[in-house]
């Protein structure tokens, strides 16, 4: 038994084993509490009419277990003897972790309440502004809660937070220079929310990227490109660059330059233009009054300019395919031949 009486880091081996047993017991009890919460209490809360108890239970499960383990470790260390400075570090660490744990609880509860009650309201509303603002508000609240929690925790363990903040003020200029891009992105985000050059689900083009807006954040905006990839673009790019909102177009302009062979007679040219007008007028997906003109005597063809406009919200490629197919069918049916590059070579025979 002398082994248990041996001193090891200010305490006997027996004392260390007792402390270790207390920590182990705490972990086991915490695991048991977690199992009870997940498998028994959760079933009880599901039977109640309100969802508030479900939200609170889901939010509190992990913080409760974490808090129990922190308390168990701290209590086990109280059994041991340490110099005053070590005791001070242990106590300060304990209070710091407990405050952080409460901050974690508050952050999870707030996030769950927003998800349960605010998000459904926003999804049902017709306005897109709340869809854009909600992610920003959620992130801002999360940052604010954690910032306050960390400041309170540091203040309670003896850090002079006021002096730290004052020191940050002294280095503010250097910080501002270092963070100028971040500040530009923040102002870019504000500009997007106020000017609304686009909203969520709009298709935009910027600096070679073409995609649908999926999320507008404080610092950046996410696009899903036509290839299905996510592109994250800093908001400052939207203030400095040129943004084309494709979704805002009332119609999509399509320009066709058709060329018929030079042996096409005038009445056939008139027929060709009439066919194009009829194709446009019978298609419900395009606007009326297209532009049709016999506009060129080309090098190898008689040119017809055909401009039509696809209505907003239509399948652009689908409508184009249908229009082109109809032109091909009706031109072939009426003996209208498309020209292709040809070359006539004259040779002079020698006597």
C-alpha positions as CSV (number, residue, x, y, z in Angstrom):
1,X,0.0,0.0,0.0
2,X,3.0,2.2,0.2
3,X,2.6,2.8,-3.6
4,X,-0.7,4.7,-3.0
5,X,1.1,6.9,-0.4
6,X,3.8,8.0,-2.8
7,X,3.6,11.7,-3.7
8,X,3.2,12.7,-7.3
9,X,2.8,16.3,-8.3
10,X,1.8,17.6,-4.9
11,X,-0.6,14.7,-4.2
12,X,-0.4,11.0,-3.4
13,X,-1.1,8.4,-6.0
14,X,-4.2,7.4,-4.0
15,X,-5.5,11.0,-4.2
16,X,-4.9,11.1,-8.0
17,X,-6.8,7.8,-8.3
18,X,-9.7,9.1,-6.3
19,X,-9.8,12.3,-8.5
20,X,-9.6,10.1,-11.7
21,X,-12.5,7.9,-10.4
22,X,-14.6,11.0,-9.8
23,X,-13.9,12.3,-13.3
24,X,-14.8,8.8,-14.8
25,X,-18.0,8.7,-12.7
26,X,-18.9,12.2,-14.0
27,X,-18.4,11.1,-17.6
28,X,-20.5,8.0,-17.1
29,X,-23.3,10.0,-15.4
30,X,-23.1,12.6,-18.2
31,X,-23.4,9.9,-20.8
32,X,-26.4,8.4,-18.9
33,X,-28.1,11.8,-18.7
34,X,-27.5,12.3,-22.4
35,X,-29.1,8.9,-23.2
36,X,-32.1,9.7,-21.0
37,X,-32.6,13.0,-22.7
38,X,-32.3,11.5,-26.2
39,X,-34.4,8.4,-25.6
40,X,-36.9,9.1,-22.8
41,X,-37.4,12.8,-22.3
42,X,-37.4,13.4,-26.1
43,X,-40.3,11.0,-26.5
44,X,-42.3,12.7,-23.8
45,X,-41.8,16.2,-25.3
46,X,-42.9,15.0,-28.7
47,X,-46.3,14.1,-27.3
48,X,-46.9,17.6,-26.0
49,X,-48.8,20.2,-28.1
50,X,-46.1,22.8,-28.1
51,X,-42.8,22.6,-29.9
52,X,-41.0,24.9,-27.5
53,X,-40.0,22.0,-25.2
54,X,-38.7,20.1,-28.2
55,X,-36.6,23.1,-29.2
56,X,-35.2,23.6,-25.7
57,X,-34.4,19.9,-25.3
58,X,-32.6,19.8,-28.6
59,X,-30.7,22.9,-27.8
60,X,-29.7,22.0,-24.2
61,X,-28.7,18.3,-24.6
62,X,-25.0,18.8,-25.5
63,X,-24.4,21.9,-23.3
64,X,-25.9,20.1,-20.3
65,X,-23.5,17.2,-20.8
66,X,-20.5,19.5,-21.4
67,X,-21.4,21.5,-18.3
68,X,-21.6,18.3,-16.1
69,X,-18.2,17.1,-17.3
70,X,-16.6,20.5,-16.7
71,X,-18.1,20.6,-13.2
72,X,-17.1,17.0,-12.5
73,X,-13.5,17.7,-13.5
74,X,-13.4,20.9,-11.4
75,X,-14.9,19.1,-8.4
76,X,-12.4,16.3,-8.7
77,X,-9.5,18.7,-8.8
78,X,-10.8,20.3,-5.6
79,X,-10.0,17.1,-3.8
80,X,-6.4,17.5,-4.7
81,X,-3.8,19.9,-3.2
82,X,-2.1,22.4,-5.5
83,X,-0.1,25.6,-5.0
84,X,-2.2,28.7,-4.9
85,X,-1.3,29.8,-8.4
86,X,-2.4,26.4,-9.9
87,X,-5.7,26.6,-7.9
88,X,-6.2,30.1,-9.3
89,X,-5.7,28.8,-12.9
90,X,-8.1,25.9,-12.3
91,X,-10.8,28.1,-10.8
92,X,-10.5,30.7,-13.6
93,X,-10.6,28.0,-16.3
94,X,-13.7,26.6,-14.7
95,X,-15.5,29.9,-14.6
96,X,-14.4,30.7,-18.1
97,X,-15.8,27.4,-19.5
98,X,-19.0,27.7,-17.5
99,X,-19.7,31.1,-19.0
100,X,-18.8,29.9,-22.5
101,X,-21.2,26.9,-21.9
102,X,-24.1,29.3,-21.0
103,X,-23.2,31.4,-24.1
104,X,-23.4,28.2,-26.1
105,X,-26.8,27.4,-24.7
106,X,-28.1,30.9,-25.5
107,X,-26.7,30.8,-29.0
108,X,-28.3,27.4,-29.7
109,X,-31.7,28.4,-28.2
110,X,-31.8,31.6,-30.3
111,X,-30.8,29.8,-33.5
112,X,-33.4,27.0,-32.9
113,X,-36.2,29.5,-32.2
114,X,-35.4,31.4,-35.4
115,X,-35.4,28.1,-37.3
116,X,-38.7,27.0,-35.8
117,X,-40.7,30.2,-35.8
118,X,-39.1,32.9,-38.0
119,X,-38.0,30.8,-41.0
120,X,-41.5,29.4,-41.8
121,X,-42.9,33.0,-41.7
122,X,-40.2,34.2,-44.0
123,X,-40.7,31.3,-46.4
124,X,-44.5,32.0,-46.6
125,X,-44.0,35.8,-47.3
126,X,-44.1,37.0,-50.9
127,X,-41.3,39.5,-50.4
128,X,-37.7,38.4,-51.2
129,X,-36.1,41.0,-48.9
130,X,-36.7,39.0,-45.7
131,X,-35.2,36.0,-47.4
132,X,-32.0,38.0,-48.0
133,X,-32.0,39.6,-44.5
134,X,-32.7,36.6,-42.4
135,X,-29.3,34.8,-43.0
136,X,-27.5,38.1,-42.2
137,X,-29.6,38.7,-39.0
138,X,-28.9,35.1,-37.9
139,X,-25.1,35.5,-38.4
140,X,-25.1,38.9,-36.7
141,X,-27.0,37.6,-33.7
142,X,-24.6,34.6,-33.4
143,X,-21.5,36.8,-33.6
144,X,-23.1,39.3,-31.1
145,X,-24.0,36.5,-28.6
146,X,-20.6,34.9,-28.7
147,X,-18.8,38.2,-28.5
148,X,-20.7,39.2,-25.4
149,X,-20.1,35.8,-23.9
150,X,-16.4,35.8,-24.5
151,X,-16.0,39.4,-23.1
152,X,-18.0,38.5,-19.9
153,X,-15.9,35.3,-19.5
154,X,-12.6,37.1,-19.9
155,X,-13.7,39.9,-17.6
156,X,-14.7,37.4,-14.9
157,X,-11.4,35.6,-14.9
158,X,-9.5,38.9,-14.4
159,X,-8.7,40.2,-17.9
160,X,-9.1,43.9,-18.2
161,X,-11.4,43.9,-21.2
162,X,-11.7,47.7,-21.2
163,X,-7.9,48.1,-21.5
164,X,-7.9,45.5,-24.3
165,X,-10.6,47.4,-26.2
166,X,-8.7,50.7,-25.6
167,X,-5.6,49.1,-27.0
168,X,-7.5,48.0,-30.0
169,X,-8.5,51.7,-30.5
170,X,-4.8,52.6,-30.6
171,X,-4.2,50.1,-33.3
172,X,-7.4,50.8,-35.1
173,X,-5.8,52.6,-38.0
174,X,-3.5,49.7,-38.7
175,X,-6.4,47.3,-38.3
176,X,-8.5,49.3,-40.6
177,X,-5.8,49.3,-43.3
178,X,-5.4,45.5,-42.9
179,X,-9.2,45.0,-43.0
180,X,-10.0,47.4,-45.8
181,X,-11.1,44.6,-48.1
182,X,-13.4,43.2,-45.4
183,X,-14.9,46.7,-44.8
184,X,-15.4,47.1,-48.6
185,X,-17.2,43.8,-48.7
186,X,-19.4,44.8,-45.7
187,X,-20.4,48.1,-47.5
188,X,-20.9,46.1,-50.7
189,X,-23.4,43.9,-48.8
190,X,-25.2,47.0,-47.5
191,X,-25.4,48.3,-51.1
192,X,-26.9,45.0,-52.3
193,X,-29.6,45.1,-49.6
194,X,-30.5,48.8,-50.2
195,X,-30.1,49.2,-54.0
196,X,-31.2,45.6,-54.7
197,X,-29.4,45.1,-58.1
198,X,-30.5,41.5,-57.7
199,X,-32.3,39.3,-55.2
200,X,-32.1,35.6,-54.3
201,X,-32.9,33.3,-57.2
202,X,-32.0,35.9,-59.8
203,X,-29.6,34.9,-62.5
204,X,-26.7,37.4,-62.8
205,X,-23.5,37.7,-64.8
206,X,-20.4,39.3,-63.3
207,X,-16.7,39.1,-64.3
208,X,-17.2,36.1,-66.4
209,X,-19.4,34.2,-64.0
210,X,-23.0,33.4,-64.9
211,X,-25.2,31.8,-62.3
212,X,-28.2,32.0,-59.9
213,X,-27.9,33.8,-56.6
214,X,-28.3,31.3,-53.8
215,X,-27.2,33.4,-50.7
216,X,-26.4,37.0,-50.0
217,X,-24.2,37.3,-47.0
218,X,-22.6,40.1,-45.0
219,X,-19.2,39.6,-46.7
220,X,-19.9,37.6,-49.8
221,X,-22.6,36.3,-52.2
222,X,-22.9,32.8,-53.5
223,X,-23.8,31.9,-57.0
224,X,-24.6,28.5,-58.4
225,X,-23.2,28.6,-62.0
226,X,-24.9,27.0,-64.9
227,X,-22.4,24.1,-64.5
228,X,-23.8,23.5,-61.1
229,X,-20.8,24.8,-59.1
230,X,-20.9,27.2,-56.2
231,X,-18.9,30.4,-56.7
232,X,-18.4,32.7,-53.7
233,X,-17.9,36.3,-54.8
234,X,-16.9,39.2,-52.4
235,X,-19.6,41.8,-52.2
236,X,-17.1,44.5,-53.1
237,X,-17.0,43.1,-56.6
238,X,-20.7,44.1,-57.0
239,X,-19.9,47.7,-56.2
240,X,-16.8,48.0,-58.3
241,X,-17.8,45.8,-61.2
242,X,-20.6,45.7,-63.8
243,X,-23.4,43.3,-62.8
244,X,-25.9,42.1,-65.4
245,X,-29.2,40.9,-64.0
246,X,-30.3,38.4,-66.6
247,X,-33.6,37.6,-64.8
248,X,-34.7,41.2,-65.1
249,X,-34.9,41.1,-68.9
250,X,-38.5,41.5,-70.2
251,X,-37.7,39.4,-73.2
252,X,-34.7,37.6,-74.7
253,X,-33.6,39.0,-78.1
254,X,-32.6,36.4,-80.7
255,X,-31.0,37.5,-84.0
256,X,-31.0,35.2,-87.0
257,X,-29.3,35.9,-90.3
258,X,-30.7,33.6,-92.9
259,X,-29.2,33.3,-96.4
260,X,-31.1,32.0,-99.4
261,X,-29.5,31.0,-102.8
262,X,-29.1,33.7,-105.5
263,X,-31.6,31.9,-107.8
264,X,-34.4,32.6,-105.3
265,X,-37.1,34.6,-107.1
266,X,-38.7,37.8,-105.6
267,X,-42.0,36.1,-104.8
268,X,-40.1,33.3,-103.0
269,X,-38.3,36.0,-100.9
270,X,-41.6,37.5,-100.0
271,X,-42.9,34.0,-99.1
272,X,-39.9,33.4,-96.9
273,X,-40.5,36.5,-94.9
274,X,-44.2,35.7,-94.6
275,X,-43.4,32.2,-93.3
276,X,-41.1,33.8,-90.7
277,X,-43.9,36.2,-89.6
278,X,-46.4,33.3,-89.3
279,X,-44.0,31.1,-87.3
280,X,-43.5,34.0,-84.9
281,X,-47.2,34.8,-84.6
282,X,-48.2,31.2,-84.0
283,X,-45.7,30.6,-81.2
284,X,-47.1,31.6,-77.8
285,X,-43.7,31.8,-76.2
286,X,-42.5,34.8,-78.2
287,X,-43.5,38.4,-78.5
288,X,-45.5,39.7,-81.4
289,X,-44.2,42.0,-84.1
290,X,-40.8,40.5,-85.0
291,X,-38.3,42.4,-87.2
292,X,-38.0,40.8,-90.6
293,X,-36.0,42.4,-93.4
294,X,-34.5,41.4,-96.8
295,X,-31.3,43.2,-95.8
296,X,-28.3,42.0,-97.8
297,X,-26.9,40.9,-101.1
298,X,-24.1,38.8,-99.7
299,X,-21.1,37.2,-101.4
300,X,-23.0,33.9,-101.9
301,X,-26.5,34.5,-100.5
302,X,-29.5,36.8,-100.3
303,X,-29.7,37.8,-96.7
304,X,-32.9,37.9,-94.5
305,X,-32.6,39.4,-91.0
306,X,-35.0,37.8,-88.5
307,X,-35.2,39.2,-85.0
308,X,-37.7,37.8,-82.5
309,X,-38.1,38.1,-78.7
310,X,-38.7,35.2,-76.3
311,X,-40.9,36.1,-73.3
312,X,-39.4,36.3,-69.8
313,X,-39.4,33.1,-67.9
314,X,-39.6,30.8,-70.9
315,X,-37.1,28.0,-71.7
316,X,-34.8,29.9,-73.9
317,X,-33.0,27.0,-75.5
318,X,-36.3,25.1,-75.9
319,X,-38.0,28.0,-77.7
320,X,-35.0,28.6,-80.0
321,X,-35.0,24.9,-80.9
322,X,-38.7,24.9,-81.7
323,X,-38.4,28.1,-83.8
324,X,-35.4,26.9,-85.8
325,X,-37.0,23.5,-86.4
326,X,-40.2,25.1,-87.7
327,X,-38.1,27.4,-90.0
328,X,-36.2,24.4,-91.4
329,X,-39.4,22.4,-92.0
330,X,-41.4,25.2,-93.7
331,X,-38.5,26.4,-95.8
332,X,-37.9,22.9,-97.1
333,X,-41.6,22.3,-97.7
334,X,-41.8,25.5,-99.8
335,X,-38.6,24.9,-101.8
336,X,-36.6,27.7,-100.2
337,X,-33.0,26.7,-100.3
338,X,-30.4,27.9,-97.8
339,X,-27.2,29.1,-99.3
340,X,-23.7,27.9,-98.4
341,X,-20.4,29.3,-99.4
342,X,-19.8,28.7,-103.1
343,X,-17.1,29.8,-105.5
344,X,-17.3,30.0,-109.3
345,X,-14.0,29.8,-111.2
346,X,-13.7,31.0,-114.8
347,X,-10.8,29.6,-116.9
348,X,-9.6,31.0,-120.2
349,X,-8.6,28.5,-122.8
350,X,-5.5,29.2,-124.8
351,X,-5.5,28.6,-128.6
